[in-house]
C-alpha cells in the first residue's frame, strides 16, 4: 500500500472480479477470492465484483458504490463489495430484485464479512461473503473453498440502509 496521505479514489473501472489497485490482496488471496466469486456465479447467476481503494475522500461509501455501479453499468444480477481501507468503511450492495431481505443482507455483512475484516483477512471477507451469498440465494451450503493466509485490514462496525449495507468504523447502532 502507498505510504503517506492517500488520494481519494475516483470510482474505478472494474477490471475483473476483484479490482485491487491498492494491493490489499496478495496473489493467493486474489485467487481464492476469484474462485469463490466464480462458484457464486456458477451456482446462482449472480456476479460479485469486489473493489478495494485506499480512501473515498469526502464521498459517503453509498455515493462511492452508486457511482461505481453506474460507471461500470452493473445490472440486477450483479453485486458489489466496496472496501475503502484507510477510511475503514465498506459496503455490500445487492439489487433488491435478487430477493434477499434487508435482514439477510445485514446478516451476511455482520456475520460473514465483518469478522474477517476485524481479523485482518481481506481475502477471507470476500470468500466468506461470496459463500454466504450463495447459501442465502440457493439455500445450499457451498463447497469448501481453500483460503490463503490473512492480510492486514482495519476493524469495521455496521450502519444499515435499505438493500445495501454500509459499514463504518463507528459504534454499532441502527440508523
C-alpha positions in Angstrom: 0.0 0.0 0.0 1.0 3.6 -0.5 2.7 5.5 2.2 1.7 9.0 3.3 -1.6 10.6 2.6 -3.7 8.6 0.2 -5.6 10.5 -2.5 -9.3 9.9 -2.7 -10.1 7.3 -5.4 -12.4 8.0 -8.2 -14.9 5.2 -8.6 -12.8 2.7 -10.7 -13.5 0.9 -13.9 -13.9 -2.7 -12.8 -11.1 -4.8 -14.3 -12.4 -8.3 -13.3 -14.0 -10.0 -10.3 -11.5 -8.3 -8.0 -10.3 -4.7 -8.7 -7.4 -4.1 -6.3 -5.3 -1.1 -7.4 -4.0 -0.7 -3.8 -2.6 -4.2 -3.4 -4.8 -5.3 -0.5 -4.7 -8.9 -1.6 -1.7 -11.0 -2.4 -1.8 -13.4 -5.3 -3.0 -16.3 -3.3 -5.8 -14.3 -1.6 -6.8 -12.9 -5.0 -7.0 -16.5 -6.5 -9.1 -17.7 -3.5 -11.5 -14.7 -3.8 -11.9 -15.2 -7.6 -12.6 -18.9 -7.1 -15.3 -18.1 -4.5 -16.8 -15.4 -6.9 -16.8 -17.9 -9.8 -18.5 -20.5 -7.6 -21.2 -18.0 -6.5 -21.8 -17.1 -10.2 -22.0 -20.7 -11.3 -24.4 -21.6 -8.5 -26.7 -18.5 -8.7 -26.0 -16.4 -11.8 -25.1 -13.5 -9.5 -21.7 -11.9 -10.3 -20.0 -10.4 -7.3 -17.5 -7.6 -8.0 -15.1 -6.5 -5.3 -13.3 -3.1 -5.3 -10.5 -2.1 -2.9 -9.4 1.5 -2.6 -7.4 3.4 -0.1 -9.9 6.2 0.5 -13.2 7.6 -0.9 -12.4 11.1 0.3 -15.4 13.3 1.0 -17.9 10.8 -0.5 -20.0 8.5 1.6 -19.5 4.8 0.9 -23.0 4.7 -0.5 -22.2 7.5 -3.0 -19.0 5.7 -4.0 -20.8 2.4 -4.5 -23.6 4.1 -6.6 -21.0 5.9 -8.8 -19.0 2.7 -9.2 -22.2 0.8 -10.2 -23.2 3.5 -12.7 -19.7 3.8 -14.3 -19.5 0.1 -14.8 -23.1 -0.5 -15.8 -23.7 -3.1 -13.1 -27.0 -4.8 -13.6 -29.7 -6.5 -11.5 -27.8 -9.8 -11.2 -24.6 -8.1 -10.1 -23.4 -7.5 -6.5 -20.7 -5.1 -5.4 -18.5 -5.2 -2.3 -16.5 -2.0 -2.0 -13.8 -1.5 0.7 -12.1 1.8 1.5 -9.1 0.6 3.5 -7.8 3.9 5.1 -11.4 5.2 5.7 -12.3 1.9 7.4 -15.6 1.6 5.6 -17.2 -0.9 3.2 -20.5 -1.6 1.7 -22.1 -4.7 0.2 -24.6 -3.8 -2.5 -27.2 -6.2 -3.9 -30.1 -5.3 -6.1 -33.5 -5.8 -4.3 -34.7 -8.0 -7.3 -32.3 -10.8 -6.1 -34.9 -11.5 -3.4 -32.8 -11.2 -0.2 -34.4 -9.3 2.6 -32.6 -6.4 4.4 -32.1 -8.7 7.4 -30.5 -11.4 5.2 -28.1 -8.9 3.6 -27.4 -7.4 7.1 -26.7 -10.9 8.4 -24.2 -11.6 5.6 -22.4 -8.4 6.3 -22.2 -8.7 10.1 -21.9 -12.5 10.4 -19.7 -13.4 7.3 -17.8 -10.3 6.2 -17.1 -8.2 9.3 -15.3 -10.9 11.4 -12.8 -11.4 8.6 -12.3 -7.7 8.3 -11.7 -7.4 12.1 -9.3 -10.3 11.9 -7.3 -8.6 9.2 -8.3 -11.1 6.5 -9.3 -9.1 3.4 -9.5 -12.2 1.2 -11.4 -14.1 3.8 -14.0 -11.3 3.8 -14.5 -11.8 0.1 -14.6 -15.7 0.3 -16.9 -15.7 3.2 -19.2 -13.1 1.7 -19.4 -15.0 -1.6 -20.2 -18.3 0.2 -22.8 -16.6 2.4 -24.5 -15.0 -0.6 -24.5 -18.4 -2.3 -26.1 -20.0 0.7 -28.7 -17.3 1.1 -29.6 -17.4 -2.6 -29.8 -21.1 -3.1 -30.4 -22.5 0.4 -27.5 -24.9 -0.1 -24.1 -24.9 1.6 -21.4 -24.1 -0.8 -18.4 -26.4 -1.4 -15.3 -25.7 0.6 -13.0 -23.1 -1.0 -9.4 -23.0 0.1 -8.2 -19.8 1.6 -4.8 -18.2 1.9 -3.2 -16.6 4.9 -4.9 -13.3 6.1 -3.6 -9.9 5.2 -4.0 -6.7 7.2 -7.4 -4.9 7.4 -9.0 -2.5 9.8 -11.9 -3.4 12.0 -15.4 -2.3 11.0 -18.8 -1.8 12.6 -22.1 -1.5 10.8 -24.5 1.1 9.8 -27.5 -0.1 7.9 -29.5 1.3 5.0 -32.2 -0.2 2.6 -31.0 -3.0 0.3 -27.3 -2.1 0.9 -25.2 -2.5 4.0 -22.8 0.3 4.7 -20.2 -0.4 7.4 -18.2 2.2 9.1 -15.8 2.3 12.0 -18.3 3.6 14.4 -20.2 2.1 17.4 -22.8 -0.4 16.3 -26.2 1.3 16.1 -29.2 1.0 13.8 -29.9 4.1 11.7 
